[in-house]
């Protein structure tokens, strides 16, 4: 059980929740939540217009709502805003959305009652996940449509996924012994306003990319061995002179991964080659830059995940409700764009290593890594597939944050498109995992040609994991199942685990 202390949740906890861990608020949040709800009651009693509490929403903010209709107002905003389209969001993303919203409300600046907090906690404890369409947010005024679908499930509308089954929300709640929430003043808006959809998708993309990045360090080192490349470019003295933390970390990792390799020792003397291709030699520079960008994005998302992106915000000390723009997801949009660029380059340089390995003029290995080229095509088309995935990721990596479109009759006239930027990341990371999976197969195949020479202990352990799933390619066979198994090693983290090596990740 992850216990969330609002404002202080580390990235590792968000990762654990994404992977399936339940979560609840720390008990210390309760007094502040109660104070915030009491402040809303006092604000209502003054009968002054306060946005979202006793007024309409967006362009309708000037319309006053009477006390008798305040509960209806909150229910209406949930139902009217639940207007998303597209495929359901992945379970890990929805779980993160619930936990992110819980932590945000737990700060005590949103005016929700303890009952609302309790239902969110119960949904996380029972893994009751609202069915949330993945399209419909422009990343400002909060992720309104996706969060409205979350809130709709909480009031018994829409659908929930429970124990592998999709049910009407009211039925799913009843099966868990829970009752639909009856919204109080401000609560519908508090649930809808926020960046939790964009942030959850961006965090999910970050966590999947971290696994791909770490696996790519192993496959990159293994490709270097397959091509009988040099480890001299990984010398620490080179990277210290430039000073980038990511470059230094990657150089250290690659050098240590290859330490003790008999393959490397076999060509240390009298090798006529002076320098390796960039895809081998510049791994620390490219992958290190990607690591720095991922870590910067991680820092932004950690701050966002621990902040409050509601509007208006309630300040119990003075009984004020202040309208602002914390719902604007520009920081998330920038972070998502950065992650997209890193994903692109991780896959880009890996594909170049695959292309090098299948070219005998560059690698010194048999053409297309098959013992009998001509009769067999070997790795010819897997390299084409990798190239296709690289180009697809390039097309998806255009910055989402530079786009904007006015909404709500020009009241909301600049938006972040953070939802677009973050939602593409899981698909891009999946593409990259497939590329690295292909490289794992190609690099292992290349090293097979160097038998009986072995690589380092770590790389041989990784190669054994690959060979435990996919045998050496002697003659052509149905390739797709081999690729699927290799990709599973990447996306599950099993290849990195098998190496027994501690590799740099997004937490510096």
HUHUDA-V864269 format. One record per residue. PHI is phi in degrees with one decimal (* if undefined). NEAR is the number of other ideal C-beta (glycine too) atoms within 12 Angstrom. Layout:
BEGIN
<<PHI/NEAR> <PHI/NEAR>>
END
This chain:
BEGIN
<<*/17> <-87.8/30> <-101.2/26> <-90.3/39> <-97.1/22> <-51.7/34> <86.3/24> <-134.7/21> <-86.3/37> <-75.4/24> <-59.2/32> <-61.0/21> <-70.0/31> <-63.0/40> <-62.0/34> <-63.8/24> <-65.1/39> <-58.7/38> <-80.9/27> <128.7/21> <-72.1/23> <-72.6/27> <-146.4/37> <-149.3/32> <-79.4/40> <-67.3/26> <-59.3/17> <-65.4/17> <-78.7/34> <-58.3/22> <-60.0/17> <-67.2/32> <-62.5/39> <-62.9/23> <-63.8/27> <-65.8/44> <-65.0/33> <-64.7/25> <-64.3/35> <-61.5/40> <-61.0/23> <-69.2/25> <-65.1/31> <-61.1/31> <-63.3/17> <-78.5/17> <57.4/15> <-102.1/16> <-68.9/21> <-131.0/34> <-53.5/34> <80.5/42> <-100.9/46> <-134.9/34> <-132.7/29> <-71.8/26> <-119.4/36> <59.4/30> <-66.2/18> <-95.3/19> <-64.2/25> <-83.1/14> <-86.6/17> <-80.9/19> <-116.6/30> <-72.9/16> <-56.9/17> <-66.4/11> <-108.1/19> <-65.0/33> <-67.1/25> <-62.5/21> <-56.3/34> <-68.8/40> <-65.7/31> <-62.9/26> <-65.8/42> <-66.2/40> <-67.8/24> <-71.7/24> <-88.9/34> <-78.1/34> <-126.8/22> <-78.8/32> <-135.7/15> <97.4/19> <-67.0/16> <-62.9/25> <-66.9/39> <-61.1/32> <-57.4/29> <-61.4/30> <-67.5/44> <-64.8/40> <-59.8/40> <-64.7/51> <-56.2/53> <-61.0/51> <-69.1/47> <-64.1/51> <-64.4/51> <-59.5/46> <-66.1/48> <-65.3/46> <-63.9/49> <-67.8/43> <-65.9/40> <86.4/36> <-119.3/39> <-115.8/51> <79.3/49> <-86.3/48> <-86.0/32> <-55.9/28> <-61.2/24> <-68.5/41> <-60.5/41> <-61.2/25> <-68.3/39> <-59.1/46> <-63.8/35> <-66.4/30> <-64.2/38> <-67.9/37> <-65.5/24> <-98.7/25> <51.8/27> <-87.9/41> <-113.7/41> <-56.4/48> <-80.7/34> <-120.2/46> <-56.3/30> <-88.3/32> <-120.6/23> <134.4/29> <-110.8/51> <-104.3/39> <76.2/49> <-156.4/41> <61.2/44> <81.7/53> <-82.3/53> <-60.6/44> <-63.9/36> <-60.2/53> <-69.2/51> <-65.8/42> <-65.8/43> <-63.0/55> <-66.4/51> <-59.8/41> <-62.5/43> <-67.9/50> <-98.5/37> <90.0/29> <-108.2/31> <76.7/37> <-130.6/28> <-133.8/41> <-96.7/28> <-143.4/29> <54.5/15> <77.7/11> <-122.8/16> <-97.6/20> <-129.6/24> <-55.2/22> <-56.8/37> <-61.1/24> <-69.5/21> <-62.3/34> <-64.0/30> <-61.9/18> <-61.3/18> <-90.2/24> <75.4/12> <-114.3/29> <-111.2/19> <-58.3/30> <-78.0/36> <-100.0/21> <-69.1/34> <-95.7/31> <-54.2/42> <79.4/43> <-70.5/42> <-59.9/43> <-65.3/50> <-62.8/51> <-73.5/50> <-81.1/49> <-79.9/49> <147.4/50> <-105.7/54> <-66.1/55> <-68.3/54> <-61.9/58> <-66.5/54> <-62.6/51> <-65.0/50> <-66.1/57> <-64.5/51> <-58.8/43> <-62.2/49> <-62.8/49> <-66.9/41> <-68.4/40> <-66.8/52> <-58.2/42> <-63.3/41> <-64.3/54> <-58.3/50> <-64.9/44> <-63.7/50> <-67.5/52> <-65.7/51> <-68.0/51> <-66.9/57> <-64.6/55> <-66.3/52> <-66.9/52> <-64.9/52> <-60.4/44> <-66.1/49> <-59.7/44> <-87.4/44> <50.7/34> <-83.0/43> <-93.7/29> <-94.9/38> <-58.7/25> <-65.1/33> <-97.9/37> <-57.5/19> <-58.3/22> <-62.7/14> <-63.5/27> <-80.1/29> <-62.8/16> <-64.1/13> <-87.1/20> <97.0/13> <-72.9/25> <-60.7/23> <-63.1/34> <-61.5/32> <-61.5/30> <-64.0/36> <-68.9/43> <-58.5/40> <-60.6/33> <-63.8/38> <-64.9/49> <-63.1/32> <-68.7/28> <-61.7/43> <-92.8/45> <-61.2/22> <86.2/19> <-76.1/34> <-73.1/23> <-62.5/35> <-63.1/34> <-63.9/21> <-68.0/18> <-125.6/24> <-71.5/17> <-106.4/8> <62.0/7> <-80.5/18> <-69.0/9> <-75.4/19> <-96.1/10> <-140.1/14> <-83.7/30> <-60.0/26> <-57.1/19> <-62.3/35> <-96.0/40> <-68.7/31> <-100.0/32> <-56.8/49> <-61.4/42> <-70.0/28> <-76.6/37> <-68.5/47> <-66.0/38> <-63.8/32> <-62.3/44> <-63.2/43> <-61.7/32> <-66.4/35> <-62.9/49> <-68.3/32> <-66.2/28> <-62.5/40> <-61.7/37> <-64.2/24> <-61.8/36> <-70.2/48> <-64.5/33> <-61.7/24> <-62.2/44> <-63.4/46> <-98.0/29> <-98.6/31> <-117.5/38> <-117.2/44> <-83.8/44> <-162.7/37> <-74.4/34> <-102.2/37> <-100.3/44> <-119.0/25> <-61.5/26> <-59.6/15> <-120.4/13> <52.6/23> <-108.4/23> <-118.8/35> <-102.8/23> <-86.8/24> <-147.1/19> <-134.3/24> <-64.3/28> <-71.3/44> <-73.1/32> <-95.4/50> <-55.2/32> <-60.6/35> <-67.9/52> <-61.4/44> <-62.6/32> <-61.1/45> <-63.1/53> <-62.4/40> <-64.5/39> <-62.6/53> <-59.9/44> <-63.1/35> <-64.7/43> <-58.1/47> <-55.9/38> <-74.3/39> <-59.7/49> <-71.8/50> <-62.3/37> <-72.0/41> <-65.3/50> <-62.9/41> <-65.3/35> <-68.5/48> <-60.5/50> <-60.3/33> <-65.5/37> <-65.3/51> <-82.4/41> <-101.4/27> <-62.2/20> <-66.5/14> <-99.4/26> <-98.4/38> <74.4/24> <-97.9/33> <-57.6/28> <-56.6/25> <58.7/32> <59.6/43> <-121.8/32> <-63.9/20> <-129.2/16> <-65.1/21> <106.3/13> <-63.5/14> <-114.6/22> <-94.9/22> <57.3/36> <-91.6/42> <-57.5/27> <-85.0/23> <-55.5/39> <-66.8/35> <-64.6/21> <-60.3/32> <-59.7/42> <-62.0/26> <-62.7/20> <-67.3/38> <-60.4/35> <-67.3/19> <-62.0/25> <-65.7/37> <-59.2/22> <-64.8/16> <-80.4/32> <-86.8/31> <-56.1/20> <-58.6/25> <-74.6/39> <-69.6/36> <-85.4/17> <-96.4/22> <-160.7/23> <-149.5/18> <-69.0/17> <-134.8/24> <52.2/22> <53.3/12> <71.2/12> <-66.6/19> <-104.9/28> <-96.4/18> <-141.9/24> <-126.2/37> <-92.7/42> <59.4/33> <-62.4/49> <-63.2/47> <-62.9/38> <-62.5/43> <-84.4/52> <-67.9/44> <-75.4/38> <-67.2/49> <-62.5/38> <-66.9/28> <-66.1/44> <-64.6/45> <-64.2/30> <-60.1/42> <-64.1/49> <-62.0/44> <-64.2/40> <-62.6/49> <-67.7/53> <-61.4/47> <-63.3/51> <-63.4/57> <-57.8/54> <-65.9/49> <-65.7/53> <-67.3/48> <-62.7/44> <-62.7/45> <-61.6/46> <-67.6/43> <-58.9/33> <-70.9/30> <-94.8/31> <-54.5/19> <-90.1/11> <-65.4/22> <-117.7/25> <-87.0/40> <-70.6/32> <-60.6/21> <-65.5/34> <-72.4/46> <-67.4/33> <-65.5/26> <-65.8/45> <-66.2/43> <-64.0/24> <-64.5/33> <-65.0/43> <-70.0/28> <-68.8/18> <-104.6/28> <-134.7/33> <-72.5/18> <-54.8/24> <-88.3/35> <-87.1/17> <-126.2/16> <-56.3/22> <-146.5/17> <-57.8/13> <-84.0/31> <-56.7/18> <-61.7/16> <-62.1/31> <-65.0/35> <-62.2/22> <-66.9/29> <-66.3/44> <-63.4/38> <-61.4/27> <-61.5/41> <-74.9/47> <-69.7/31> <-84.0/23> <84.4/27> <-66.4/29> <-65.5/47> <-65.1/35> <-60.4/21> <-62.8/28> <-67.8/35> <67.3/21> <-109.3/29> <-84.7/16> <-108.6/35> <-64.0/33> <-129.4/29> <-78.0/41> <-94.1/22> <-61.3/17>>
END
